[in-house]
C-alpha cells in the first residue's frame, strides 16, 4: 500500500519542518548514494539467490483485494529492487530524478487513502 509508514504522528515528531526539512534531504542523499552504488548493492543482494541457507521461495501468502501480488521468484524480487533504485515506478516509462522519486515516495507514504487501507 505504501512504500514506508509515515503517519501524521511520525511527521509531528520531525518538528516544525515536518517531512520537508532534514528528513527529505536525508532521503535524497540516501537515494543518490543507492543509485551511485547500485552495482555494489545488487552484487551483495544477488549472493542471497545462491545461498542454500536462505529459502526465499517458501512463504505464507495473504490474499486481499487490491493488494499487489508479491513476486514468487527471488530473481523477480531483485529486479523489483533494481527498478526502485533506478527511480522507475509501475506504469512510468522514464525514471524519475532523485528529488522526484523522493517526492513521489513521500506523497504515497502520507496519503490518507493508502494509510487507511493498511
N, C-alpha and C positions, 0 to 999 in steps of 0.2 A: 504494500500500500504506500509506504513512504520509504525514502532512501535511508533515513535515520529518524529517531524521535526527537522532535524539537517542539515540545509543548510550551504553552504560554508560561507555565511555572519555570521552565528552564530559561526561557527568554528573559523573564523577570530577574533571574539570577545573574544575567550579564550586565545588569546595571542600566543606567540611563541610555546608553547607546544601543541596547538590545543586541540583535544579531548583526547590526550594521557597523559595528566597531571592530575591536580586536578579533572577534570570532570569525567574521567574514575574511579579514586579512589573513588569519591563520589558515582558514580553509583554502584560500587562493595559493598561499605559499606551499601547503602540503600537496595540493593538486598539481602545481607546477613541478614540484620535485618528483612526484609519481610519474608524470609524463616524461620528464627528463631521464629518469632511471627505469623506464618501463621494461627494457630488455632484462635488466638485472632482476627485477621483481618477478617477472614471468618465468625466468630460469629457476628461481627458488621455488615458485609455486608448482612448476612442472615436475619437480622432484617428487611431489606427492602423487603424481599419476603412476609412478613406477615403484612406490614404496609398498611392499607387501603388508606392512603393519597397519596401513591406513586403508580402510574399506569405505570408499566414498559412494559406492553404489547402493548399498543397503541402507534404507531409511524408511521411517514411517511417513506416510503422506497424509496431509489433511485435504479434504475436499471441501471447497467453499465456492459460492457463487461469486464470480467476478475476480477471483484470485488467480493471478497468472501461475501457470504450471512451472514448477522448478525443473531444471534440466536433469535428466536421468543419467547422462553420460558425463564423467569428470572432464573430458575434453571440452564439452559444451559449457561447463562451468567456467573453465579457464578462458574460453572465447568470450564469454559474457564479461568477465573481469577485464579482459583486454579492451573490449569496446567501451566499457565505462571509463577506463583510464584515458582512452583517446578522446573522450567527450562526445561519443555517439549515443544518441537516445533512440529508442524504437520509433520508427516512422520518420526519422530525420536522415537526410542524405549527406549533409555536411557536418563535420564535427564542430562543436561549439568552442569558443575561446575559453580559457581558464575562468575568466570572470563570468562569462555567460553560463558555463557549466555550474559554477558555484551558485549563481543566481537561481538557476532552474532547480537545483537540488534543495536549496533553502525554501524556495517557493512551494515545492512539493511537500517538504517536511513540516511546514507550518500551516498548510491548507487544512482548514477545519473539516472539510468533507473527507479528506484522507484520514485524518486522525480519528474521526468518528467511526469509520469503517473498520478500524483495527480492533 
